[in-house]
């Protein structure tokens, strides 16, 4: 996986797919994806959405339910990651993947691709957290909610994957408007 933002300096690509996941914890070896979402963006406008809950093999603990709002009951009838991942891969295709701390999401996705399909993910990626750290030095925190608050982007539904995709997209457009070379 390569980060393209450092290669393109302050050029902000207009076509990309925003991704976000929710998981049962921080370790891709021990934890599972419980929600997978993406927004296909063309010319900085959302043109298509992908979002689904994922049925994990294990249980979702109370901390994760409290953080995300996703309960064991919500995912009991969801499809497993093996049924969802091929559809997700088709949706993202060869797009540049945009995310906030995107390496976290990509680690989980790559782990599952390797584990179940013996394949890899070659998409380039852009990380709004890295962009924020580069340009928004006035911020003491570069968490998604902190940057959203800075740009007056709604944080309603934070820690649900589709809502976080929308926040990340809006933050990226704001960063582009503020810092892209004219």
ChimeraX commands (.cxc) that place a marker at each C-alpha (Angstrom):
marker #1 position 0.00,0.00,0.00 radius 0.5
marker #1 position 1.33,3.41,-0.83 radius 0.5
marker #1 position 0.39,6.77,0.50 radius 0.5
marker #1 position 0.04,9.06,-2.48 radius 0.5
marker #1 position -0.42,12.38,-0.74 radius 0.5
marker #1 position 3.29,12.81,-0.09 radius 0.5
marker #1 position 3.94,12.13,-3.78 radius 0.5
marker #1 position 1.40,14.66,-5.03 radius 0.5
marker #1 position 2.22,17.33,-2.47 radius 0.5
marker #1 position -0.82,19.54,-2.14 radius 0.5
marker #1 position -2.68,18.18,-5.17 radius 0.5
marker #1 position -5.97,16.78,-3.92 radius 0.5
marker #1 position -7.35,14.12,-6.29 radius 0.5
marker #1 position -11.05,14.64,-7.13 radius 0.5
marker #1 position -11.97,10.98,-7.67 radius 0.5
marker #1 position -11.58,8.45,-4.84 radius 0.5
marker #1 position -13.45,6.10,-2.53 radius 0.5
marker #1 position -13.73,6.95,1.15 radius 0.5
marker #1 position -13.53,3.89,3.42 radius 0.5
marker #1 position -14.17,3.23,7.09 radius 0.5
marker #1 position -14.64,0.16,9.23 radius 0.5
marker #1 position -15.76,-0.59,12.76 radius 0.5
marker #1 position -14.13,-3.52,14.56 radius 0.5
marker #1 position -14.31,-5.55,17.75 radius 0.5
marker #1 position -10.91,-4.19,18.82 radius 0.5
marker #1 position -7.54,-2.90,17.67 radius 0.5
marker #1 position -5.69,-6.08,16.59 radius 0.5
marker #1 position -6.42,-7.37,13.09 radius 0.5
marker #1 position -5.09,-10.79,14.19 radius 0.5
marker #1 position -7.48,-11.13,17.14 radius 0.5
marker #1 position -10.39,-8.82,16.33 radius 0.5
marker #1 position -12.98,-8.66,13.57 radius 0.5
marker #1 position -14.66,-6.17,11.26 radius 0.5
marker #1 position -18.27,-5.55,12.30 radius 0.5
marker #1 position -19.13,-2.75,9.86 radius 0.5
marker #1 position -17.73,-1.88,6.45 radius 0.5
marker #1 position -18.64,1.29,4.55 radius 0.5
marker #1 position -17.44,3.24,1.54 radius 0.5
marker #1 position -18.40,6.30,-0.50 radius 0.5
marker #1 position -17.50,6.50,-4.18 radius 0.5
marker #1 position -16.63,10.12,-4.98 radius 0.5
marker #1 position -16.28,11.72,-8.39 radius 0.5
marker #1 position -15.28,15.37,-8.75 radius 0.5
marker #1 position -15.50,15.71,-4.94 radius 0.5
marker #1 position -19.17,14.62,-4.96 radius 0.5
marker #1 position -20.55,11.38,-3.48 radius 0.5
marker #1 position -22.05,9.31,-6.30 radius 0.5
marker #1 position -22.54,5.92,-4.64 radius 0.5
marker #1 position -22.60,4.36,-1.16 radius 0.5
marker #1 position -21.71,0.94,0.24 radius 0.5
marker #1 position -22.46,0.10,3.86 radius 0.5
marker #1 position -23.16,-3.08,5.74 radius 0.5
marker #1 position -22.90,-4.64,9.15 radius 0.5
marker #1 position -20.75,-7.77,9.33 radius 0.5
marker #1 position -21.47,-10.83,11.46 radius 0.5
marker #1 position -18.35,-11.61,13.49 radius 0.5
marker #1 position -17.42,-15.13,14.58 radius 0.5
marker #1 position -17.00,-13.91,18.17 radius 0.5
marker #1 position -19.02,-11.59,20.36 radius 0.5
marker #1 position -18.95,-7.80,20.48 radius 0.5
marker #1 position -17.95,-6.62,23.96 radius 0.5
marker #1 position -19.79,-3.91,25.89 radius 0.5
marker #1 position -17.03,-1.32,25.34 radius 0.5
marker #1 position -17.30,-1.63,21.55 radius 0.5
marker #1 position -21.10,-1.56,21.72 radius 0.5
marker #1 position -20.90,1.59,23.85 radius 0.5
marker #1 position -18.41,3.20,21.44 radius 0.5
marker #1 position -20.06,2.27,18.14 radius 0.5
marker #1 position -23.65,1.54,19.07 radius 0.5
marker #1 position -23.30,-1.81,17.28 radius 0.5
marker #1 position -24.63,-4.69,19.37 radius 0.5
marker #1 position -24.52,-8.46,19.03 radius 0.5
marker #1 position -28.24,-8.36,18.30 radius 0.5
marker #1 position -27.69,-5.94,15.39 radius 0.5
marker #1 position -25.17,-8.23,13.66 radius 0.5
marker #1 position -26.79,-11.62,14.37 radius 0.5
marker #1 position -28.46,-11.75,10.92 radius 0.5
marker #1 position -25.68,-9.94,9.03 radius 0.5
marker #1 position -23.52,-11.73,6.47 radius 0.5
marker #1 position -20.00,-12.86,7.42 radius 0.5
marker #1 position -16.94,-11.03,6.10 radius 0.5
marker #1 position -16.36,-13.80,3.53 radius 0.5
marker #1 position -19.66,-12.89,1.84 radius 0.5
marker #1 position -19.17,-9.12,2.06 radius 0.5
marker #1 position -15.51,-8.67,1.12 radius 0.5
marker #1 position -15.88,-9.60,-2.59 radius 0.5
marker #1 position -18.70,-7.04,-2.98 radius 0.5
marker #1 position -16.64,-4.42,-1.17 radius 0.5
marker #1 position -13.62,-5.10,-3.38 radius 0.5
marker #1 position -15.76,-4.75,-6.48 radius 0.5
marker #1 position -17.12,-1.45,-5.13 radius 0.5
marker #1 position -13.71,0.10,-4.42 radius 0.5
marker #1 position -12.22,-1.32,-7.64 radius 0.5
marker #1 position -8.88,0.36,-8.39 radius 0.5
marker #1 position -9.80,3.67,-6.77 radius 0.5
marker #1 position -7.59,5.74,-4.53 radius 0.5
marker #1 position -8.79,4.98,-1.00 radius 0.5
marker #1 position -9.34,7.93,1.32 radius 0.5
marker #1 position -9.66,7.46,5.06 radius 0.5
marker #1 position -8.86,8.94,8.43 radius 0.5
marker #1 position -5.98,6.96,9.92 radius 0.5
marker #1 position -6.58,4.82,6.85 radius 0.5
marker #1 position -3.72,2.43,7.65 radius 0.5
marker #1 position -5.84,0.99,10.49 radius 0.5
marker #1 position -8.73,0.19,8.14 radius 0.5
marker #1 position -6.40,-1.14,5.45 radius 0.5
marker #1 position -4.63,-3.47,7.90 radius 0.5
marker #1 position -7.93,-5.17,8.73 radius 0.5
marker #1 position -9.06,-5.35,5.10 radius 0.5
marker #1 position -5.70,-6.70,3.93 radius 0.5
marker #1 position -5.61,-9.23,6.78 radius 0.5
marker #1 position -9.03,-10.57,5.77 radius 0.5
marker #1 position -8.16,-10.64,2.07 radius 0.5
marker #1 position -5.03,-12.64,2.84 radius 0.5
marker #1 position -6.75,-14.95,5.33 radius 0.5
marker #1 position -9.80,-15.84,3.22 radius 0.5
marker #1 position -8.71,-15.24,-0.38 radius 0.5
marker #1 position -4.89,-15.30,-0.35 radius 0.5
marker #1 position -4.96,-11.93,-2.13 radius 0.5
marker #1 position -3.73,-8.43,-1.44 radius 0.5
marker #1 position -4.90,-4.85,-1.83 radius 0.5
marker #1 position -2.86,-2.68,-4.18 radius 0.5
marker #1 position -4.92,0.53,-4.10 radius 0.5
marker #1 position -3.15,3.78,-3.34 radius 0.5
marker #1 position -4.41,5.66,-0.32 radius 0.5
marker #1 position -4.72,9.13,1.16 radius 0.5
marker #1 position -4.94,9.75,4.91 radius 0.5
marker #1 position -6.80,12.84,6.12 radius 0.5
marker #1 position -5.06,12.53,9.49 radius 0.5
marker #1 position -1.66,12.88,7.79 radius 0.5
marker #1 position -2.91,15.85,5.74 radius 0.5
marker #1 position -4.23,17.49,8.89 radius 0.5
marker #1 position -0.95,16.95,10.72 radius 0.5
marker #1 position 0.91,18.49,7.78 radius 0.5
marker #1 position -1.26,21.58,7.38 radius 0.5
marker #1 position -3.30,22.12,10.55 radius 0.5
marker #1 position -0.50,22.64,13.01 radius 0.5
marker #1 position -2.79,24.86,15.09 radius 0.5
marker #1 position -4.78,21.79,16.16 radius 0.5
marker #1 position -3.68,19.99,19.31 radius 0.5
marker #1 position -5.52,16.82,18.24 radius 0.5
marker #1 position -5.91,15.29,14.80 radius 0.5
marker #1 position -8.65,12.82,15.75 radius 0.5
marker #1 position -11.52,12.68,13.28 radius 0.5
marker #1 position -13.90,14.42,15.68 radius 0.5
marker #1 position -11.38,17.20,16.44 radius 0.5
marker #1 position -10.84,18.03,12.78 radius 0.5
marker #1 position -14.59,17.77,12.13 radius 0.5
marker #1 position -15.25,20.26,14.92 radius 0.5
marker #1 position -12.56,22.58,13.53 radius 0.5
marker #1 position -14.32,22.58,10.12 radius 0.5
marker #1 position -17.86,22.65,11.58 radius 0.5
marker #1 position -18.60,19.20,10.17 radius 0.5
marker #1 position -21.29,17.31,12.05 radius 0.5
marker #1 position -19.99,14.52,14.28 radius 0.5
marker #1 position -23.44,13.00,14.75 radius 0.5
marker #1 position -23.21,9.23,14.53 radius 0.5
marker #1 position -19.42,9.23,15.00 radius 0.5
marker #1 position -18.00,5.68,15.21 radius 0.5
marker #1 position -20.49,4.33,12.70 radius 0.5
marker #1 position -18.65,3.58,9.49 radius 0.5
marker #1 position -20.89,5.36,6.97 radius 0.5
marker #1 position -21.11,8.49,9.15 radius 0.5
marker #1 position -17.33,8.48,9.58 radius 0.5
marker #1 position -16.95,8.18,5.79 radius 0.5
marker #1 position -19.15,11.26,5.35 radius 0.5
marker #1 position -17.15,13.18,7.96 radius 0.5
marker #1 position -13.85,12.16,6.34 radius 0.5
marker #1 position -15.07,13.21,2.89 radius 0.5
marker #1 position -16.25,16.61,4.16 radius 0.5
marker #1 position -12.98,17.15,6.02 radius 0.5
marker #1 position -10.98,16.26,2.89 radius 0.5
marker #1 position -12.94,18.77,0.80 radius 0.5
marker #1 position -12.34,21.45,3.46 radius 0.5
marker #1 position -8.63,20.64,3.56 radius 0.5
marker #1 position -8.53,20.83,-0.24 radius 0.5
marker #1 position -10.29,24.19,-0.24 radius 0.5
marker #1 position -7.85,25.54,2.34 radius 0.5
marker #1 position -4.56,24.04,1.16 radius 0.5
marker #1 position -4.64,22.92,-2.50 radius 0.5
marker #1 position -2.33,24.82,-4.82 radius 0.5
marker #1 position -4.25,27.15,-7.07 radius 0.5
marker link #1:1,2 radius 0.2
marker link #1:2,3 radius 0.2
marker link #1:3,4 radius 0.2
marker link #1:4,5 radius 0.2
marker link #1:5,6 radius 0.2
marker link #1:6,7 radius 0.2
marker link #1:7,8 radius 0.2
marker link #1:8,9 radius 0.2
marker link #1:9,10 radius 0.2
marker link #1:10,11 radius 0.2
marker link #1:11,12 radius 0.2
marker link #1:12,13 radius 0.2
marker link #1:13,14 radius 0.2
marker link #1:14,15 radius 0.2
marker link #1:15,16 radius 0.2
marker link #1:16,17 radius 0.2
marker link #1:17,18 radius 0.2
marker link #1:18,19 radius 0.2
marker link #1:19,20 radius 0.2
marker link #1:20,21 radius 0.2
marker link #1:21,22 radius 0.2
marker link #1:22,23 radius 0.2
marker link #1:23,24 radius 0.2
marker link #1:24,25 radius 0.2
marker link #1:25,26 radius 0.2
marker link #1:26,27 radius 0.2
marker link #1:27,28 radius 0.2
marker link #1:28,29 radius 0.2
marker link #1:29,30 radius 0.2
marker link #1:30,31 radius 0.2
marker link #1:31,32 radius 0.2
marker link #1:32,33 radius 0.2
marker link #1:33,34 radius 0.2
marker link #1:34,35 radius 0.2
marker link #1:35,36 radius 0.2
marker link #1:36,37 radius 0.2
marker link #1:37,38 radius 0.2
marker link #1:38,39 radius 0.2
marker link #1:39,40 radius 0.2
marker link #1:40,41 radius 0.2
marker link #1:41,42 radius 0.2
marker link #1:42,43 radius 0.2
marker link #1:43,44 radius 0.2
marker link #1:44,45 radius 0.2
marker link #1:45,46 radius 0.2
marker link #1:46,47 radius 0.2
marker link #1:47,48 radius 0.2
marker link #1:48,49 radius 0.2
marker link #1:49,50 radius 0.2
marker link #1:50,51 radius 0.2
marker link #1:51,52 radius 0.2
marker link #1:52,53 radius 0.2
marker link #1:53,54 radius 0.2
marker link #1:54,55 radius 0.2
marker link #1:55,56 radius 0.2
marker link #1:56,57 radius 0.2
marker link #1:57,58 radius 0.2
marker link #1:58,59 radius 0.2
marker link #1:59,60 radius 0.2
marker link #1:60,61 radius 0.2
marker link #1:61,62 radius 0.2
marker link #1:62,63 radius 0.2
marker link #1:63,64 radius 0.2
marker link #1:64,65 radius 0.2
marker link #1:65,66 radius 0.2
marker link #1:66,67 radius 0.2
marker link #1:67,68 radius 0.2
marker link #1:68,69 radius 0.2
marker link #1:69,70 radius 0.2
marker link #1:70,71 radius 0.2
marker link #1:71,72 radius 0.2
marker link #1:72,73 radius 0.2
marker link #1:73,74 radius 0.2
marker link #1:74,75 radius 0.2
marker link #1:75,76 radius 0.2
marker link #1:76,77 radius 0.2
marker link #1:77,78 radius 0.2
marker link #1:78,79 radius 0.2
marker link #1:79,80 radius 0.2
marker link #1:80,81 radius 0.2
marker link #1:81,82 radius 0.2
marker link #1:82,83 radius 0.2
marker link #1:83,84 radius 0.2
marker link #1:84,85 radius 0.2
marker link #1:85,86 radius 0.2
marker link #1:86,87 radius 0.2
marker link #1:87,88 radius 0.2
marker link #1:88,89 radius 0.2
marker link #1:89,90 radius 0.2
marker link #1:90,91 radius 0.2
marker link #1:91,92 radius 0.2
marker link #1:92,93 radius 0.2
marker link #1:93,94 radius 0.2
marker link #1:94,95 radius 0.2
marker link #1:95,96 radius 0.2
marker link #1:96,97 radius 0.2
marker link #1:97,98 radius 0.2
marker link #1:98,99 radius 0.2
marker link #1:99,100 radius 0.2
marker link #1:100,101 radius 0.2
marker link #1:101,102 radius 0.2
marker link #1:102,103 radius 0.2
marker link #1:103,104 radius 0.2
marker link #1:104,105 radius 0.2
marker link #1:105,106 radius 0.2
marker link #1:106,107 radius 0.2
marker link #1:107,108 radius 0.2
marker link #1:108,109 radius 0.2
marker link #1:109,110 radius 0.2
marker link #1:110,111 radius 0.2
marker link #1:111,112 radius 0.2
marker link #1:112,113 radius 0.2
marker link #1:113,114 radius 0.2
marker link #1:114,115 radius 0.2
marker link #1:115,116 radius 0.2
marker link #1:116,117 radius 0.2
marker link #1:117,118 radius 0.2
marker link #1:118,119 radius 0.2
marker link #1:119,120 radius 0.2
marker link #1:120,121 radius 0.2
marker link #1:121,122 radius 0.2
marker link #1:122,123 radius 0.2
marker link #1:123,124 radius 0.2
marker link #1:124,125 radius 0.2
marker link #1:125,126 radius 0.2
marker link #1:126,127 radius 0.2
marker link #1:127,128 radius 0.2
marker link #1:128,129 radius 0.2
marker link #1:129,130 radius 0.2
marker link #1:130,131 radius 0.2
marker link #1:131,132 radius 0.2
marker link #1:132,133 radius 0.2
marker link #1:133,134 radius 0.2
marker link #1:134,135 radius 0.2
marker link #1:135,136 radius 0.2
marker link #1:136,137 radius 0.2
marker link #1:137,138 radius 0.2
marker link #1:138,139 radius 0.2
marker link #1:139,140 radius 0.2
marker link #1:140,141 radius 0.2
marker link #1:141,142 radius 0.2
marker link #1:142,143 radius 0.2
marker link #1:143,144 radius 0.2
marker link #1:144,145 radius 0.2
marker link #1:145,146 radius 0.2
marker link #1:146,147 radius 0.2
marker link #1:147,148 radius 0.2
marker link #1:148,149 radius 0.2
marker link #1:149,150 radius 0.2
marker link #1:150,151 radius 0.2
marker link #1:151,152 radius 0.2
marker link #1:152,153 radius 0.2
marker link #1:153,154 radius 0.2
marker link #1:154,155 radius 0.2
marker link #1:155,156 radius 0.2
marker link #1:156,157 radius 0.2
marker link #1:157,158 radius 0.2
marker link #1:158,159 radius 0.2
marker link #1:159,160 radius 0.2
marker link #1:160,161 radius 0.2
marker link #1:161,162 radius 0.2
marker link #1:162,163 radius 0.2
marker link #1:163,164 radius 0.2
marker link #1:164,165 radius 0.2
marker link #1:165,166 radius 0.2
marker link #1:166,167 radius 0.2
marker link #1:167,168 radius 0.2
marker link #1:168,169 radius 0.2
marker link #1:169,170 radius 0.2
marker link #1:170,171 radius 0.2
marker link #1:171,172 radius 0.2
marker link #1:172,173 radius 0.2
marker link #1:173,174 radius 0.2
marker link #1:174,175 radius 0.2
marker link #1:175,176 radius 0.2
marker link #1:176,177 radius 0.2
marker link #1:177,178 radius 0.2
marker link #1:178,179 radius 0.2
marker link #1:179,180 radius 0.2
marker link #1:180,181 radius 0.2
marker link #1:181,182 radius 0.2
view
